Amino acid sequence: MMKNLTIYLLCISVTLLFNCSSQNKPNPNAQKITLPKQPEVVAQDLEVPWGMDFLPDGRLIFNERPGRISVADLKTKEVKLLLTRDISAKAEGGLLGLAVDPDFEKNHYIFIYETMVSGNRIVRLIFENEILTENKILLDSIPKKFFHDGGILRFGPDGFLYVGTGDARDPNSAQDLTSNAGKILRMDRDGNIPADNPFKNYIWSYGHRNVQGLCWTSDGTMFATEHGPSGELNGWCCHDEVNVIVKGNNYGWPKVIGDDIATGTILPFAHSGEDTWAPGGIIYVDDFNEQNKEIGSIIFACLKGERLVQFDINKNQTITSPINKDEKQLFPQIYGRLRNIILAPDGSIVFSTSNEDGRGNAEKNDDRIMIMYQ
């Protein structure tokens, strides 16, 4: 892939931004999981694949951060370019999240999160007769910066569209209920504010630094991943988070990190301590643990951590903390930086690499999207 001046400047910026990387202390007791089947490549020679979702016909629709949206046939491995967006693809901005409407067969809607010069925005597209076109801008001027743009889009079990945003390098904005930065937002498919949103605006939860992944368990519990600090404020580092998201809650940024407590803020479900996950997408898998069907799992992708991380969850208890804090690791340092992860309709796990983003060590045929058949 072509490396340009933007990538070069990004590498320099990241070197400075992650000035605390020497403090990272990966968990030496983490269990390495060996799977009976290794992943198969779905698509390759990509440039920072970000958003992914499945169409009702079983094809994977995905985007690449420079602005391309494509579909991939999992059986034939054929990839077809559908649309190229004219966006601002600098640093962590660009074409980010993507979500297929649960009622796609009726309305043919696909939603994207993209960065423009004026800010980040959410756009509704229509995909009919193999043609993808813009239909409506649902929300624009979401704060943007070179870093901390958020970007994840997911439909919840309630049928509403949830959006993870970043603080756009303005930590205090995460506590500002008049700003969409550092939040999880919620809207309907037409961009309207649901009547039961807690603050009568788009905000569902706040106090987030940079939300990168969203998922729900089979009982409707909502999880989110977000990046911890990289040396800003008090020299804070690491402490990436997985949070259980509850309507109207304050998740603490920039008041606290890790296990710190502040009045009115919520402790994370799990955090990375002095290690750095840099978590991306997250999924919930109901039956990943073959030995104990009472156990479900959350699994999330790690960029800097270069692995998939799994935590077990007891289905029969109120989810307030993991059964244990000892993470399980899949593919550590095998595929490099991992950006996103989603479930296929048959329960298989699809994940993507992000080695062409200026921070990774790209290998032949990077970036890739892979599938791990169950």
C-alpha positions, 0 to 999 in steps of 0.5 A: 500500500502507498505510504504518504506524508500523512502516514509518516506524520502519523507515525511520528505523532504516535511515537510521541503520543504513546510516550508511556509504552515502556510502562506496559506490563502484559499479563504473564498469566494470561491463558493462550487458547489453541483453537481446532481450526485456524482462521481463513482469509476472506479478503486481503490487500486492504487498507485499514478495514474498519466497519463490517457487517453482514447483508441478509444474503450472507455477504460481508459488507465492509469499508476501508478507512481511506473511503472505500465500501465493498462486499465480499462473498465468503464462499468465492472470496470475491470482493466487489467495490461498491462506492468510494466516499470523498472524506477526510482520511487523516490519522484516526479519521476517515471512513469508520463504522458501518451498520446494516439496518436490521430491517434491511430487506424492507428498507435497504439501509446501511449506515456509516460513520465518516470524517469530513473536514467539518467533523465526524458524521453519520450518513444513511445509504441505500443499497439496491440492485447492487448500487450503493448511494447516499440517502440522508445525513443523520447527524453531522459536526460530531467533534473530530481531531487527528486522534480520538474520533470514536466511530463504532456503529451498532444496532441494539436489540431495541432497534435503535442505532448506537454510536461510539464517539471520542473526546477529540483530544478535549477530555473535558468534553466527555463530561459536557452533556451539550457535546456529542464528544466522548459519548455513546449516542442513540438515535432511530434510523431516521436520525431522530432522538428517541423519547426515552433518551436520558438527557433528551438529546442523543446522549445515552452515556458519557464520560468516555475517552474513545469508544471503539466497540459495542455489543449486547449479550443474549439478555440485552446487557450492553458492553463497550470498549474504549481506549485508556490514556496515553500520557495526557493529563497527569501522565496517566497511561494504559487502563483501557476499559470494557464497560457495562453500559447503562442508560445515563451513566457517567463512566468517569473520563477524565476524572478517573481511570482504572479502579479509581473512584469518583462520586457519580462515576461507574467502575469498568467491568475490566481494564488493562492495568499497566498493559495496553489493549487499545481495544477495537470491536467487541462481540458476545458469544453465547456458546464459546465455552464448550466445557460449561454452557452456563458461561458466555464470553465477550471477545474483543480485538486489540490494536496495540495489544495485537490479540483477541481478548476473551473474558468469561461471563456467568449467565446466571448472575447479574453482570457486575464484574468478570468471573476472574480478571485473568484474560484469555488470549487468542492469536497473540502477536500472530496477525499484528494489530486487530481492529474489529470483530463481528459475528457471522450469521452462522456464529462464526467469528470475523475479524480484521487487521489494521497493520497498514494504519501507520502504526503496525508492521504490515506483512504481505497481503495486509490488511486482511479480513479473516473468518474463524469458523466455529 
